[in-house]
Amino acid sequence: MGRGKIEIKRIENSSNRQVTYSKRRNGIIKKAKEITVLCDAKVSLVIFASSGKMHEYCSPSTTVVDILDKYHKQSGKRLWDAKHENLSNELDRIKKENDNMQIELRHLKGQDITSLQYKDLMRIEDALENGLTSIRDRQMEIYKMHAKNERMLEEENKQLTYMVHKQEMTMEGNMRGQMESHGYHHPQNQHQLPFAFRVQPMQPNLQERM
């Protein structure tokens, strides 16, 4: 008995569908390898499963990029020209903006200005004045901030000095009170000399002669 003809339609059972996909994928890759060897053909095969997983085969004598380039040239179909054109336009726009910025920067430095008109020079002068104004404003802000910090540090230093002095006075008063409570008194005339000295003349016979 011959094999019955299989109806080509989507397999609803997911397990059977996965088994069939695996068998047929291996079969078509095998056929691609055979035609490459038997007929010296250049084959590129790319398969994506329903899960998104990719399987591919390419003849050893070529690459996928080379085959796509040949397809592009011989078929005349545009594969990615539209995307490449948009990307190229974007790169050109960015390059042009960068060139303009470089020219403007040289003008701000006073370079390459011989060909500029009066209006262009006035615009550059206004830009420089606005820049200087912004710089001076920022400098003033920094100066005020530093001055404020210095005043705050000075005030904190005064407060610390006052607190230390007050603490020293308190400690001295406590010590004096403890000493007095124990009957200890400081002498009143600490600087009085304990002995009296009599000044003698350097020449003893001078008084006798007078």
Buried (B, 14 or more C-beta within 10 A) or exposed (E): EEEEEEEEEEEEEEEEEBEEBEEEBEEBBEEBBEBBEEEEEBBBBEBEEEEEEEBEBBBEEBEBEBBEEEEBEEEEEEEEEEEEEEEEEEEEEEEEEEEEEEEEEEBEEEEEEEEEEEEEEEBBEEEEEEEEEEEEEEEEEEEEEEEEEEEEEEEEEEEEEEEEEEEEEEEEEEEEEEEEEEEEEEEEEEEEEEEEEEEEEEEEEEEEEE
